[in-house]
Amino acid sequence: MSEPSGAMAHSASDVNPADVGPLLGGLSAPLAAVSTRAGDVSNAQIAVAITAASIVPQRPRLIVQIYHTNFTHGLIASSGVLAINFLESSQLPLIWQLGMHSGRDGDKLEDVGHALGATGSPLLEGCYGYLDCRVVNAMDGGDMTAFLVEAVAARTNGGGRMTWREARPRLPKRWADEWDRKIAGEIDVSLGTMSAIDPGAWSRRPGG
Ligand SMILES: Cc1cc2nc3c(=O)[nH]c(=O)nc-3n(C[C@H](O)[C@H](O)[C@H](O)COP(=O)(O)O)c2cc1C
């Protein structure tokens, strides 16, 4: 195989984090609870890595990035469905409940009001709105999977939409400190796994 040429020849060592922060930090980062249900197990986690991926209004598609280490990842891989519940500005406590704890350690939705949507995924009460989706493809990123999903149901409830940029300064100090500690650990895990990409992960998923 020939060597990559031009800009592609640069390695990650050419990247200065001080330059990357302002560039990636300026990208839109919605705050959502990504929920799913596999068998009789429901779960939801917080995600900001969510991007629109279709220009066809009646066929909304998105890309949702979920880390391999999350409990939600295995549930989505086996169910093939997820719902994106966009948070309303009053739902700050969900960042702590769903984003700083794992469903492996207990039922995170036990005291979070929800109903099951068309795909079986939990639709959380009080959200700005939701997209109930089926996974149509996936790409492995070593440390995360980028799921391409298509919405089969959508609803805007209204209220104020929460973004990570406006929510972050509102976090109580204890939550912010815990977040800094958690993300530092996850960056270490990613550094060890993000080069080990499985190109056929989705085609060999359980139940696939
Ligand atoms: C503000 C915020 C943004 C996050 N964004 C993502 C994301 O885009 N993708 C992801 O996989 N995890 C993201 N997380 C981390 C998960 O929500 C977190 O690890 C969660 O505890 C996983 O829960 P689970 O093990 O029950 O799946 C985010 C967490 C927070 C607080």
The ligand as an ORCA input file, in Angstrom:
! r2SCAN-3c Opt
* xyz 0 1
  C     -22.373     16.772     29.281
  C     -22.104     15.329     28.940
  C     -21.940     14.970     27.603
  C     -21.694     13.625     27.261
  N     -21.599     13.296     25.928
  C     -21.444     11.981     25.586
  C     -21.488     11.594     24.218
  O     -21.657     12.396     23.308
  N     -21.355     10.261     23.941
  C     -21.170      9.320     24.922
  O     -21.082      8.129     24.626
  N     -21.129      9.671     26.238
  C     -21.295     10.976     26.586
  N     -21.335     11.341     27.903
  C     -21.019     10.345     28.919
  C     -22.166      9.428     29.323
  O     -23.395     10.112     29.451
  C     -21.794      8.781     30.671
  O     -20.551      8.091     30.561
  C     -22.850      7.873     31.231
  O     -22.551      7.660     32.599
  C     -22.948      6.536     30.527
  O     -24.013      5.831     31.135
  P     -24.292      4.277     30.877
  O     -23.081      3.518     31.349
  O     -25.516      3.990     31.707
  O     -24.537      4.107     29.424
  C     -21.602     12.657     28.267
  C     -21.778     13.023     29.616
  C     -22.035     14.334     29.949
  C     -22.254     14.706     31.383
*
